[in-house]
Amino acid sequence: MVISYKKLWVILEQRRITKKELCRRADVSMSSIRNMTRDQNVSLDVLARICAALHVNLGDIAEFVEV
């Protein structure tokens, strides 16, 4: 199984938030966002910061998917 962040990209699009703006709001690096774009692993700290910045829960931005 792999983690998919497709839900995050939908939220950003709906709220008209750019990835660069997300980096600023959540205080995370652009390399972490790039890793997420590729469905690669990021730390729980990064995920927690993004959730706090967007006022969502982890399940709202990520999910496990079968490969």
Predicted model as a PDB file, atoms N, CA, C, CB and O in Angstrom, pLDDT in the B-factor column:
MODEL        1                                                                  
ATOM      1  N   MET A   1       0.844  -1.185   0.000  1.00 86.00           N  
ATOM      2  CA  MET A   1       0.000   0.000   0.000  1.00 86.00           C  
ATOM      3  C   MET A   1       0.888   1.246   0.000  1.00 86.00           C  
ATOM      4  CB  MET A   1      -0.959  -0.001   1.226  1.00 86.00           C  
ATOM      5  O   MET A   1       2.040   1.235   0.433  1.00 86.00           O  
ATOM      6  N   VAL A   2       0.302   2.285  -0.494  1.00 91.00           N  
ATOM      7  CA  VAL A   2       1.010   3.553  -0.624  1.00 91.00           C  
ATOM      8  C   VAL A   2       0.108   4.679  -0.147  1.00 91.00           C  
ATOM      9  CB  VAL A   2       1.463   3.793  -2.087  1.00 91.00           C  
ATOM     10  O   VAL A   2      -1.116   4.554  -0.183  1.00 91.00           O  
ATOM     11  N   ILE A   3       0.703   5.772   0.296  1.00 94.00           N  
ATOM     12  CA  ILE A   3      -0.099   6.916   0.733  1.00 94.00           C  
ATOM     13  C   ILE A   3      -0.341   7.842  -0.446  1.00 94.00           C  
ATOM     14  CB  ILE A   3       0.599   7.677   1.889  1.00 94.00           C  
ATOM     15  O   ILE A   3       0.591   8.205  -1.164  1.00 94.00           O  
ATOM     16  N   SER A   4      -1.588   8.221  -0.641  1.00 96.00           N  
ATOM     17  CA  SER A   4      -1.971   9.157  -1.698  1.00 96.00           C  
ATOM     18  C   SER A   4      -2.400  10.476  -1.060  1.00 96.00           C  
ATOM     19  CB  SER A   4      -3.117   8.569  -2.581  1.00 96.00           C  
ATOM     20  O   SER A   4      -3.124  10.496  -0.065  1.00 96.00           O  
ATOM     21  N   TYR A   5      -1.943  11.566  -1.646  1.00 97.00           N  
ATOM     22  CA  TYR A   5      -2.293  12.906  -1.155  1.00 97.00           C  
ATOM     23  C   TYR A   5      -3.254  13.622  -2.099  1.00 97.00           C  
ATOM     24  CB  TYR A   5      -1.029  13.747  -0.970  1.00 97.00           C  
ATOM     25  O   TYR A   5      -3.351  14.849  -2.070  1.00 97.00           O  
ATOM     26  N   LYS A   6      -3.962  12.870  -2.932  1.00 97.00           N  
ATOM     27  CA  LYS A   6      -4.892  13.483  -3.892  1.00 97.00           C  
ATOM     28  C   LYS A   6      -5.936  14.359  -3.200  1.00 97.00           C  
ATOM     29  CB  LYS A   6      -5.593  12.399  -4.709  1.00 97.00           C  
ATOM     30  O   LYS A   6      -6.336  15.395  -3.730  1.00 97.00           O  
ATOM     31  N   LYS A   7      -6.369  13.939  -2.025  1.00 97.00           N  
ATOM     32  CA  LYS A   7      -7.361  14.730  -1.285  1.00 97.00           C  
ATOM     33  C   LYS A   7      -6.814  16.109  -0.942  1.00 97.00           C  
ATOM     34  CB  LYS A   7      -7.784  13.999  -0.001  1.00 97.00           C  
ATOM     35  O   LYS A   7      -7.552  17.094  -0.958  1.00 97.00           O  
ATOM     36  N   LEU A   8      -5.527  16.182  -0.633  1.00 98.00           N  
ATOM     37  CA  LEU A   8      -4.900  17.474  -0.318  1.00 98.00           C  
ATOM     38  C   LEU A   8      -4.954  18.404  -1.520  1.00 98.00           C  
ATOM     39  CB  LEU A   8      -3.439  17.275   0.130  1.00 98.00           C  
ATOM     40  O   LEU A   8      -5.293  19.580  -1.386  1.00 98.00           O  
ATOM     41  N   TRP A   9      -4.622  17.880  -2.688  1.00 98.00           N  
ATOM     42  CA  TRP A   9      -4.607  18.728  -3.888  1.00 98.00           C  
ATOM     43  C   TRP A   9      -6.010  19.230  -4.221  1.00 98.00           C  
ATOM     44  CB  TRP A   9      -4.027  17.954  -5.088  1.00 98.00           C  
ATOM     45  O   TRP A   9      -6.167  20.347  -4.715  1.00 98.00           O  
ATOM     46  N   VAL A  10      -7.021  18.421  -3.955  1.00 98.00           N  
ATOM     47  CA  VAL A  10      -8.409  18.857  -4.172  1.00 98.00           C  
ATOM     48  C   VAL A  10      -8.751  20.012  -3.223  1.00 98.00           C  
ATOM     49  CB  VAL A  10      -9.400  17.671  -3.961  1.00 98.00           C  
ATOM     50  O   VAL A  10      -9.347  21.006  -3.636  1.00 98.00           O  
ATOM     51  N   ILE A  11      -8.371  19.872  -1.961  1.00 98.00           N  
ATOM     52  CA  ILE A  11      -8.633  20.939  -0.985  1.00 98.00           C  
ATOM     53  C   ILE A  11      -7.943  22.226  -1.398  1.00 98.00           C  
ATOM     54  CB  ILE A  11      -8.167  20.521   0.418  1.00 98.00           C  
ATOM     55  O   ILE A  11      -8.536  23.303  -1.337  1.00 98.00           O  
ATOM     56  N   LEU A  12      -6.688  22.116  -1.819  1.00 98.00           N  
ATOM     57  CA  LEU A  12      -5.956  23.321  -2.229  1.00 98.00           C  
ATOM     58  C   LEU A  12      -6.627  23.988  -3.421  1.00 98.00           C  
ATOM     59  CB  LEU A  12      -4.501  22.975  -2.573  1.00 98.00           C  
ATOM     60  O   LEU A  12      -6.743  25.213  -3.473  1.00 98.00           O  
ATOM     61  N   GLU A  13      -7.065  23.182  -4.371  1.00 98.00           N  
ATOM     62  CA  GLU A  13      -7.740  23.733  -5.550  1.00 98.00           C  
ATOM     63  C   GLU A  13      -9.052  24.405  -5.157  1.00 98.00           C  
ATOM     64  CB  GLU A  13      -8.002  22.627  -6.589  1.00 98.00           C  
ATOM     65  O   GLU A  13      -9.351  25.505  -5.622  1.00 98.00           O  
ATOM     66  N   GLN A  14      -9.827  23.755  -4.312  1.00 98.00           N  
ATOM     67  CA  GLN A  14     -11.108  24.320  -3.887  1.00 98.00           C  
ATOM     68  C   GLN A  14     -10.924  25.640  -3.145  1.00 98.00           C  
ATOM     69  CB  GLN A  14     -11.853  23.328  -3.000  1.00 98.00           C  
ATOM     70  O   GLN A  14     -11.721  26.566  -3.299  1.00 98.00           O  
ATOM     71  N   ARG A  15      -9.882  25.716  -2.353  1.00 98.00           N  
ATOM     72  CA  ARG A  15      -9.632  26.922  -1.565  1.00 98.00           C  
ATOM     73  C   ARG A  15      -8.746  27.935  -2.286  1.00 98.00           C  
ATOM     74  CB  ARG A  15      -8.997  26.547  -0.253  1.00 98.00           C  
ATOM     75  O   ARG A  15      -8.455  29.010  -1.762  1.00 98.00           O  
ATOM     76  N   ARG A  16      -8.328  27.575  -3.483  1.00 98.00           N  
ATOM     77  CA  ARG A  16      -7.460  28.436  -4.299  1.00 98.00           C  
ATOM     78  C   ARG A  16      -6.178  28.807  -3.556  1.00 98.00           C  
ATOM     79  CB  ARG A  16      -8.209  29.709  -4.709  1.00 98.00           C  
ATOM     80  O   ARG A  16      -5.778  29.970  -3.494  1.00 98.00           O  
ATOM     81  N   ILE A  17      -5.551  27.775  -2.997  1.00 98.00           N  
ATOM     82  CA  ILE A  17      -4.283  27.937  -2.288  1.00 98.00           C  
ATOM     83  C   ILE A  17      -3.201  27.274  -3.132  1.00 98.00           C  
ATOM     84  CB  ILE A  17      -4.341  27.318  -0.836  1.00 98.00           C  
ATOM     85  O   ILE A  17      -3.342  26.116  -3.524  1.00 98.00           O  
ATOM     86  N   THR A  18      -2.132  27.994  -3.412  1.00 98.00           N  
ATOM     87  CA  THR A  18      -1.031  27.421  -4.172  1.00 98.00           C  
ATOM     88  C   THR A  18      -0.146  26.582  -3.254  1.00 98.00           C  
ATOM     89  CB  THR A  18      -0.207  28.529  -4.858  1.00 98.00           C  
ATOM     90  O   THR A  18      -0.200  26.705  -2.030  1.00 98.00           O  
ATOM     91  N   LYS A  19       0.655  25.745  -3.859  1.00 97.00           N  
ATOM     92  CA  LYS A  19       1.595  24.937  -3.078  1.00 97.00           C  
ATOM     93  C   LYS A  19       2.598  25.840  -2.355  1.00 97.00           C  
ATOM     94  CB  LYS A  19       2.336  23.930  -3.992  1.00 97.00           C  
ATOM     95  O   LYS A  19       2.989  25.565  -1.221  1.00 97.00           O  
ATOM     96  N   LYS A  20       2.998  26.897  -3.015  1.00 97.00           N  
ATOM     97  CA  LYS A  20       3.929  27.849  -2.395  1.00 97.00           C  
ATOM     98  C   LYS A  20       3.282  28.502  -1.167  1.00 97.00           C  
ATOM     99  CB  LYS A  20       4.363  28.937  -3.419  1.00 97.00           C  
ATOM    100  O   LYS A  20       3.932  28.672  -0.136  1.00 97.00           O  
ATOM    101  N   GLU A  21       2.022  28.860  -1.282  1.00 98.00           N  
ATOM    102  CA  GLU A  21       1.298  29.458  -0.162  1.00 98.00           C  
ATOM    103  C   GLU A  21       1.132  28.443   0.964  1.00 98.00           C  
ATOM    104  CB  GLU A  21      -0.079  29.978  -0.620  1.00 98.00           C  
ATOM    105  O   GLU A  21       1.226  28.801   2.138  1.00 98.00           O  
ATOM    106  N   LEU A  22       0.889  27.190   0.620  1.00 98.00           N  
ATOM    107  CA  LEU A  22       0.789  26.145   1.635  1.00 98.00           C  
ATOM    108  C   LEU A  22       2.108  26.027   2.397  1.00 98.00           C  
ATOM    109  CB  LEU A  22       0.413  24.790   0.990  1.00 98.00           C  
ATOM    110  O   LEU A  22       2.105  25.894   3.621  1.00 98.00           O  
ATOM    111  N   CYS A  23       3.214  26.073   1.699  1.00 98.00           N  
ATOM    112  CA  CYS A  23       4.534  26.025   2.349  1.00 98.00           C  
ATOM    113  C   CYS A  23       4.660  27.148   3.369  1.00 98.00           C  
ATOM    114  CB  CYS A  23       5.670  26.125   1.300  1.00 98.00           C  
ATOM    115  O   CYS A  23       5.129  26.933   4.486  1.00 98.00           O  
ATOM    116  N   ARG A  24       4.249  28.327   2.986  1.00 98.00           N  
ATOM    117  CA  ARG A  24       4.357  29.479   3.871  1.00 98.00           C  
ATOM    118  C   ARG A  24       3.444  29.319   5.089  1.00 98.00           C  
ATOM    119  CB  ARG A  24       4.012  30.769   3.112  1.00 98.00           C  
ATOM    120  O   ARG A  24       3.869  29.521   6.226  1.00 98.00           O  
ATOM    121  N   ARG A  25       2.192  28.955   4.836  1.00 97.00           N  
ATOM    122  CA  ARG A  25       1.219  28.837   5.933  1.00 97.00           C  
ATOM    123  C   ARG A  25       1.585  27.724   6.917  1.00 97.00           C  
ATOM    124  CB  ARG A  25      -0.174  28.580   5.368  1.00 97.00           C  
ATOM    125  O   ARG A  25       1.425  27.884   8.127  1.00 97.00           O  
ATOM    126  N   ALA A  26       2.076  26.601   6.395  1.00 98.00           N  
ATOM    127  CA  ALA A  26       2.358  25.442   7.235  1.00 98.00           C  
ATOM    128  C   ALA A  26       3.805  25.401   7.709  1.00 98.00           C  
ATOM    129  CB  ALA A  26       2.035  24.175   6.485  1.00 98.00           C  
ATOM    130  O   ALA A  26       4.167  24.558   8.530  1.00 98.00           O  
ATOM    131  N   ASP A  27       4.629  26.303   7.200  1.00 98.00           N  
ATOM    132  CA  ASP A  27       6.051  26.344   7.534  1.00 98.00           C  
ATOM    133  C   ASP A  27       6.723  25.000   7.220  1.00 98.00           C  
ATOM    134  CB  ASP A  27       6.241  26.702   9.024  1.00 98.00           C  
ATOM    135  O   ASP A  27       7.410  24.412   8.055  1.00 98.00           O  
ATOM    136  N   VAL A  28       6.497  24.541   5.984  1.00 98.00           N  
ATOM    137  CA  VAL A  28       7.144  23.325   5.496  1.00 98.00           C  
ATOM    138  C   VAL A  28       7.916  23.661   4.228  1.00 98.00           C  
ATOM    139  CB  VAL A  28       6.099  22.194   5.230  1.00 98.00           C  
ATOM    140  O   VAL A  28       7.631  24.656   3.562  1.00 98.00           O  
ATOM    141  N   SER A  29       8.887  22.831   3.902  1.00 97.00           N  
ATOM    142  CA  SER A  29       9.732  23.088   2.737  1.00 97.00           C  
ATOM    143  C   SER A  29       9.029  22.686   1.444  1.00 97.00           C  
ATOM    144  CB  SER A  29      11.058  22.339   2.868  1.00 97.00           C  
ATOM    145  O   SER A  29       8.127  21.848   1.433  1.00 97.00           O  
ATOM    146  N   MET A  30       9.467  23.302   0.374  1.00 97.00           N  
ATOM    147  CA  MET A  30       8.926  22.956  -0.940  1.00 97.00           C  
ATOM    148  C   MET A  30       9.321  21.532  -1.315  1.00 97.00           C  
ATOM    149  CB  MET A  30       9.419  23.951  -2.012  1.00 97.00           C  
ATOM    150  O   MET A  30       8.592  20.869  -2.052  1.00 97.00           O  
ATOM    151  N   SER A  31      10.460  21.049  -0.823  1.00 97.00           N  
ATOM    152  CA  SER A  31      10.865  19.672  -1.130  1.00 97.00           C  
ATOM    153  C   SER A  31       9.891  18.668  -0.501  1.00 97.00           C  
ATOM    154  CB  SER A  31      12.306  19.406  -0.627  1.00 97.00           C  
ATOM    155  O   SER A  31       9.637  17.611  -1.078  1.00 97.00           O  
ATOM    156  N   SER A  32       9.351  18.990   0.664  1.00 97.00           N  
ATOM    157  CA  SER A  32       8.334  18.114   1.267  1.00 97.00           C  
ATOM    158  C   SER A  32       7.084  18.077   0.404  1.00 97.00           C  
ATOM    159  CB  SER A  32       7.980  18.589   2.692  1.00 97.00           C  
ATOM    160  O   SER A  32       6.492  17.017   0.201  1.00 97.00           O  
ATOM    161  N   ILE A  33       6.685  19.235  -0.102  1.00 97.00           N  
ATOM    162  CA  ILE A  33       5.508  19.300  -0.986  1.00 97.00           C  
ATOM    163  C   ILE A  33       5.775  18.525  -2.266  1.00 97.00           C  
ATOM    164  CB  ILE A  33       5.142  20.771  -1.316  1.00 97.00           C  
ATOM    165  O   ILE A  33       4.893  17.822  -2.759  1.00 97.00           O  
ATOM    166  N   ARG A  34       6.996  18.645  -2.819  1.00 97.00           N  
ATOM    167  CA  ARG A  34       7.342  17.886  -4.020  1.00 97.00           C  
ATOM    168  C   ARG A  34       7.257  16.383  -3.754  1.00 97.00           C  
ATOM    169  CB  ARG A  34       8.752  18.261  -4.506  1.00 97.00           C  
ATOM    170  O   ARG A  34       6.758  15.627  -4.589  1.00 97.00           O  
ATOM    171  N   ASN A  35       7.745  15.956  -2.594  1.00 96.00           N  
ATOM    172  CA  ASN A  35       7.646  14.532  -2.240  1.00 96.00           C  
ATOM    173  C   ASN A  35       6.187  14.098  -2.179  1.00 96.00           C  
ATOM    174  CB  ASN A  35       8.340  14.254  -0.887  1.00 96.00           C  
ATOM    175  O   ASN A  35       5.842  13.009  -2.638  1.00 96.00           O  
ATOM    176  N   MET A  36       5.348  14.926  -1.625  1.00 97.00           N  
ATOM    177  CA  MET A  36       3.926  14.599  -1.535  1.00 97.00           C  
ATOM    178  C   MET A  36       3.296  14.547  -2.923  1.00 97.00           C  
ATOM    179  CB  MET A  36       3.192  15.626  -0.656  1.00 97.00           C  
ATOM    180  O   MET A  36       2.418  13.722  -3.173  1.00 97.00           O  
ATOM    181  N   THR A  37       3.729  15.406  -3.812  1.00 96.00           N  
ATOM    182  CA  THR A  37       3.221  15.398  -5.189  1.00 96.00           C  
ATOM    183  C   THR A  37       3.508  14.055  -5.849  1.00 96.00           C  
ATOM    184  CB  THR A  37       3.852  16.547  -6.013  1.00 96.00           C  
ATOM    185  O   THR A  37       2.739  13.582  -6.686  1.00 96.00           O  
ATOM    186  N   ARG A  38       4.636  13.444  -5.457  1.00 95.00           N  
ATOM    187  CA  ARG A  38       5.036  12.145  -6.015  1.00 95.00           C  
ATOM    188  C   ARG A  38       4.547  10.974  -5.157  1.00 95.00           C  
ATOM    189  CB  ARG A  38       6.559  12.081  -6.151  1.00 95.00           C  
ATOM    190  O   ARG A  38       4.954   9.831  -5.369  1.00 95.00           O  
ATOM    191  N   ASP A  39       3.661  11.268  -4.178  1.00 92.00           N  
ATOM    192  CA  ASP A  39       3.145  10.263  -3.242  1.00 92.00           C  
ATOM    193  C   ASP A  39       4.270   9.549  -2.501  1.00 92.00           C  
ATOM    194  CB  ASP A  39       2.289   9.241  -3.985  1.00 92.00           C  
ATOM    195  O   ASP A  39       4.186   8.354  -2.220  1.00 92.00           O  
ATOM    196  N   GLN A  40       5.334  10.307  -2.187  1.00 93.00           N  
ATOM    197  CA  GLN A  40       6.432   9.771  -1.395  1.00 93.00           C  
ATOM    198  C   GLN A  40       6.212  10.111   0.075  1.00 93.00           C  
ATOM    199  CB  GLN A  40       7.791  10.325  -1.890  1.00 93.00           C  
ATOM    200  O   GLN A  40       5.373  10.946   0.413  1.00 93.00           O  
ATOM    201  N   ASN A  41       6.969   9.460   0.933  1.00 91.00           N  
ATOM    202  CA  ASN A  41       6.816   9.648   2.364  1.00 91.00           C  
ATOM    203  C   ASN A  41       7.287  11.023   2.830  1.00 91.00           C  
ATOM    204  CB  ASN A  41       7.571   8.577   3.098  1.00 91.00           C  
ATOM    205  O   ASN A  41       8.271  11.562   2.323  1.00 91.00           O  
ATOM    206  N   VAL A  42       6.578  11.573   3.789  1.00 96.00           N  
ATOM    207  CA  VAL A  42       6.992  12.775   4.505  1.00 96.00           C  
ATOM    208  C   VAL A  42       6.769  12.505   5.990  1.00 96.00           C  
ATOM    209  CB  VAL A  42       6.195  14.054   4.018  1.00 96.00           C  
ATOM    210  O   VAL A  42       6.061  11.567   6.356  1.00 96.00           O  
ATOM    211  N   SER A  43       7.364  13.318   6.829  1.00 96.00           N  
ATOM    212  CA  SER A  43       7.256  13.080   8.272  1.00 96.00           C  
ATOM    213  C   SER A  43       5.854  13.421   8.786  1.00 96.00           C  
ATOM    214  CB  SER A  43       8.311  13.907   9.029  1.00 96.00           C  
ATOM    215  O   SER A  43       5.109  14.187   8.174  1.00 96.00           O  
ATOM    216  N   LEU A  44       5.533  12.835   9.908  1.00 96.00           N  
ATOM    217  CA  LEU A  44       4.259  13.152  10.556  1.00 96.00           C  
ATOM    218  C   LEU A  44       4.214  14.610  10.972  1.00 96.00           C  
ATOM    219  CB  LEU A  44       4.033  12.252  11.773  1.00 96.00           C  
ATOM    220  O   LEU A  44       3.141  15.214  11.003  1.00 96.00           O  
ATOM    221  N   ASP A  45       5.370  15.184  11.293  1.00 97.00           N  
ATOM    222  CA  ASP A  45       5.422  16.600  11.647  1.00 97.00           C  
ATOM    223  C   ASP A  45       4.948  17.465  10.482  1.00 97.00           C  
ATOM    224  CB  ASP A  45       6.848  16.999  12.060  1.00 97.00           C  
ATOM    225  O   ASP A  45       4.182  18.409  10.679  1.00 97.00           O  
ATOM    226  N   VAL A  46       5.392  17.151   9.291  1.00 98.00           N  
ATOM    227  CA  VAL A  46       4.968  17.891   8.093  1.00 98.00           C  
ATOM    228  C   VAL A  46       3.460  17.754   7.911  1.00 98.00           C  
ATOM    229  CB  VAL A  46       5.717  17.379   6.827  1.00 98.00           C  
ATOM    230  O   VAL A  46       2.768  18.742   7.665  1.00 98.00           O  
ATOM    231  N   LEU A  47       2.958  16.539   8.029  1.00 98.00           N  
ATOM    232  CA  LEU A  47       1.522  16.320   7.870  1.00 98.00           C  
ATOM    233  C   LEU A  47       0.724  17.063   8.939  1.00 98.00           C  
ATOM    234  CB  LEU A  47       1.206  14.827   7.925  1.00 98.00           C  
ATOM    235  O   LEU A  47      -0.331  17.626   8.646  1.00 98.00           O  
ATOM    236  N   ALA A  48       1.219  17.068  10.167  1.00 98.00           N  
ATOM    237  CA  ALA A  48       0.532  17.769  11.254  1.00 98.00           C  
ATOM    238  C   ALA A  48       0.500  19.270  11.002  1.00 98.00           C  
ATOM    239  CB  ALA A  48       1.212  17.476  12.596  1.00 98.00           C  
ATOM    240  O   ALA A  48      -0.513  19.921  11.257  1.00 98.00           O  
ATOM    241  N   ARG A  49       1.590  19.818  10.509  1.00 98.00           N  
ATOM    242  CA  ARG A  49       1.643  21.266  10.217  1.00 98.00           C  
ATOM    243  C   ARG A  49       0.658  21.635   9.114  1.00 98.00           C  
ATOM    244  CB  ARG A  49       3.074  21.687   9.803  1.00 98.00           C  
ATOM    245  O   ARG A  49      -0.022  22.659   9.191  1.00 98.00           O  
ATOM    246  N   ILE A  50       0.589  20.793   8.093  1.00 98.00           N  
ATOM    247  CA  ILE A  50      -0.346  21.052   6.986  1.00 98.00           C  
ATOM    248  C   ILE A  50      -1.779  20.973   7.491  1.00 98.00           C  
ATOM    249  CB  ILE A  50      -0.127  20.043   5.825  1.00 98.00           C  
ATOM    250  O   ILE A  50      -2.605  21.823   7.157  1.00 98.00           O  
ATOM    251  N   CYS A  51      -2.076  19.963   8.289  1.00 98.00           N  
ATOM    252  CA  CYS A  51      -3.425  19.831   8.842  1.00 98.00           C  
ATOM    253  C   CYS A  51      -3.792  21.046   9.688  1.00 98.00           C  
ATOM    254  CB  CYS A  51      -3.536  18.552   9.683  1.00 98.00           C  
ATOM    255  O   CYS A  51      -4.906  21.561   9.591  1.00 98.00           O  
ATOM    256  N   ALA A  52      -2.868  21.498  10.506  1.00 98.00           N  
ATOM    257  CA  ALA A  52      -3.128  22.665  11.355  1.00 98.00           C  
ATOM    258  C   ALA A  52      -3.346  23.911  10.510  1.00 98.00           C  
ATOM    259  CB  ALA A  52      -1.966  22.890  12.334  1.00 98.00           C  
ATOM    260  O   ALA A  52      -4.239  24.707  10.798  1.00 98.00           O  
ATOM    261  N   ALA A  53      -2.540  24.085   9.471  1.00 98.00           N  
ATOM    262  CA  ALA A  53      -2.647  25.269   8.620  1.00 98.00           C  
ATOM    263  C   ALA A  53      -3.971  25.296   7.857  1.00 98.00           C  
ATOM    264  CB  ALA A  53      -1.480  25.319   7.637  1.00 98.00           C  
ATOM    265  O   ALA A  53      -4.531  26.366   7.616  1.00 98.00           O  
ATOM    266  N   LEU A  54      -4.462  24.133   7.483  1.00 98.00           N  
ATOM    267  CA  LEU A  54      -5.702  24.050   6.705  1.00 98.00           C  
ATOM    268  C   LEU A  54      -6.938  23.777   7.566  1.00 98.00           C  
ATOM    269  CB  LEU A  54      -5.572  22.967   5.660  1.00 98.00           C  
ATOM    270  O   LEU A  54      -8.065  23.784   7.069  1.00 98.00           O  
ATOM    271  N   HIS A  55      -6.715  23.538   8.859  1.00 98.00           N  
ATOM    272  CA  HIS A  55      -7.802  23.220   9.791  1.00 98.00           C  
ATOM    273  C   HIS A  55      -8.575  21.983   9.345  1.00 98.00           C  
ATOM    274  CB  HIS A  55      -8.757  24.411   9.922  1.00 98.00           C  
ATOM    275  O   HIS A  55      -9.803  21.988   9.256  1.00 98.00           O  
ATOM    276  N   VAL A  56      -7.807  20.912   9.065  1.00 98.00           N  
ATOM    277  CA  VAL A  56      -8.383  19.639   8.659  1.00 98.00           C  
ATOM    278  C   VAL A  56      -7.738  18.513   9.467  1.00 98.00           C  
ATOM    279  CB  VAL A  56      -8.193  19.406   7.135  1.00 98.00           C  
ATOM    280  O   VAL A  56      -6.767  18.735  10.191  1.00 98.00           O  
ATOM    281  N   ASN A  57      -8.282  17.313   9.339  1.00 98.00           N  
ATOM    282  CA  ASN A  57      -7.699  16.118   9.946  1.00 98.00           C  
ATOM    283  C   ASN A  57      -6.849  15.381   8.926  1.00 98.00           C  
ATOM    284  CB  ASN A  57      -8.799  15.191  10.501  1.00 98.00           C  
ATOM    285  O   ASN A  57      -6.975  15.606   7.722  1.00 98.00           O  
ATOM    286  N   LEU A  58      -5.986  14.504   9.408  1.00 97.00           N  
ATOM    287  CA  LEU A  58      -5.096  13.759   8.523  1.00 97.00           C  
ATOM    288  C   LEU A  58      -5.860  12.994   7.444  1.00 97.00           C  
ATOM    289  CB  LEU A  58      -4.252  12.796   9.332  1.00 97.00           C  
ATOM    290  O   LEU A  58      -5.433  12.954   6.290  1.00 97.00           O  
ATOM    291  N   GLY A  59      -6.971  12.397   7.810  1.00 96.00           N  
ATOM    292  CA  GLY A  59      -7.775  11.643   6.841  1.00 96.00           C  
ATOM    293  C   GLY A  59      -8.387  12.509   5.754  1.00 96.00           C  
ATOM    294  O   GLY A  59      -8.837  12.000   4.728  1.00 96.00           O  
ATOM    295  N   ASP A  60      -8.404  13.824   5.977  1.00 98.00           N  
ATOM    296  CA  ASP A  60      -8.943  14.740   4.969  1.00 98.00           C  
ATOM    297  C   ASP A  60      -7.935  15.023   3.853  1.00 98.00           C  
ATOM    298  CB  ASP A  60      -9.364  16.049   5.626  1.00 98.00           C  
ATOM    299  O   ASP A  60      -8.317  15.483   2.778  1.00 98.00           O  
ATOM    300  N   ILE A  61      -6.636  14.747   4.107  1.00 97.00           N  
ATOM    301  CA  ILE A  61      -5.615  15.088   3.119  1.00 97.00           C  
ATOM    302  C   ILE A  61      -4.857  13.887   2.573  1.00 97.00           C  
ATOM    303  CB  ILE A  61      -4.645  16.042   3.719  1.00 97.00           C  
ATOM    304  O   ILE A  61      -4.185  13.991   1.547  1.00 97.00           O  
ATOM    305  N   ALA A  62      -4.962  12.738   3.256  1.00 96.00           N  
ATOM    306  CA  ALA A  62      -4.187  11.568   2.830  1.00 96.00           C  
ATOM    307  C   ALA A  62      -4.991  10.294   3.031  1.00 96.00           C  
ATOM    308  CB  ALA A  62      -2.859  11.484   3.603  1.00 96.00           C  
ATOM    309  O   ALA A  62      -5.895  10.229   3.864  1.00 96.00           O  
ATOM    310  N   GLU A  63      -4.635   9.274   2.239  1.00 96.00           N  
ATOM    311  CA  GLU A  63      -5.274   7.977   2.394  1.00 96.00           C  
ATOM    312  C   GLU A  63      -4.359   6.897   1.856  1.00 96.00           C  
ATOM    313  CB  GLU A  63      -6.635   7.942   1.678  1.00 96.00           C  
ATOM    314  O   GLU A  63      -3.542   7.146   0.969  1.00 96.00           O  
ATOM    315  N   PHE A  64      -4.498   5.692   2.400  1.00 94.00           N  
ATOM    316  CA  PHE A  64      -3.775   4.535   1.878  1.00 94.00           C  
ATOM    317  C   PHE A  64      -4.507   3.997   0.660  1.00 94.00           C  
ATOM    318  CB  PHE A  64      -3.627   3.432   2.961  1.00 94.00           C  
ATOM    319  O   PHE A  64      -5.734   3.898   0.646  1.00 94.00           O  
ATOM    320  N   VAL A  65      -3.734   3.652  -0.361  1.00 93.00           N  
ATOM    321  CA  VAL A  65      -4.317   3.063  -1.566  1.00 93.00           C  
ATOM    322  C   VAL A  65      -3.515   1.821  -1.946  1.00 93.00           C  
ATOM    323  CB  VAL A  65      -4.341   4.092  -2.743  1.00 93.00           C  
ATOM    324  O   VAL A  65      -2.311   1.747  -1.699  1.00 93.00           O  
ATOM    325  N   GLU A  66      -4.187   0.864  -2.540  1.00 90.00           N  
ATOM    326  CA  GLU A  66      -3.547  -0.357  -3.027  1.00 90.00           C  
ATOM    327  C   GLU A  66      -2.786  -0.031  -4.310  1.00 90.00           C  
ATOM    328  CB  GLU A  66      -4.600  -1.489  -3.273  1.00 90.00           C  
ATOM    329  O   GLU A  66      -3.232   0.783  -5.118  1.00 90.00           O  
ATOM    330  N   VAL A  67      -1.643  -0.670  -4.485  1.00 82.00           N  
ATOM    331  CA  VAL A  67      -0.871  -0.481  -5.716  1.00 82.00           C  
ATOM    332  C   VAL A  67      -0.993  -1.670  -6.615  1.00 82.00           C  
ATOM    333  CB  VAL A  67       0.586  -0.222  -5.407  1.00 82.00           C  
ATOM    334  O   VAL A  67      -0.409  -1.688  -7.699  1.00 82.00           O  
TER     335      VAL A  67                                                      
ENDMDL                                                                          
END                                                                             
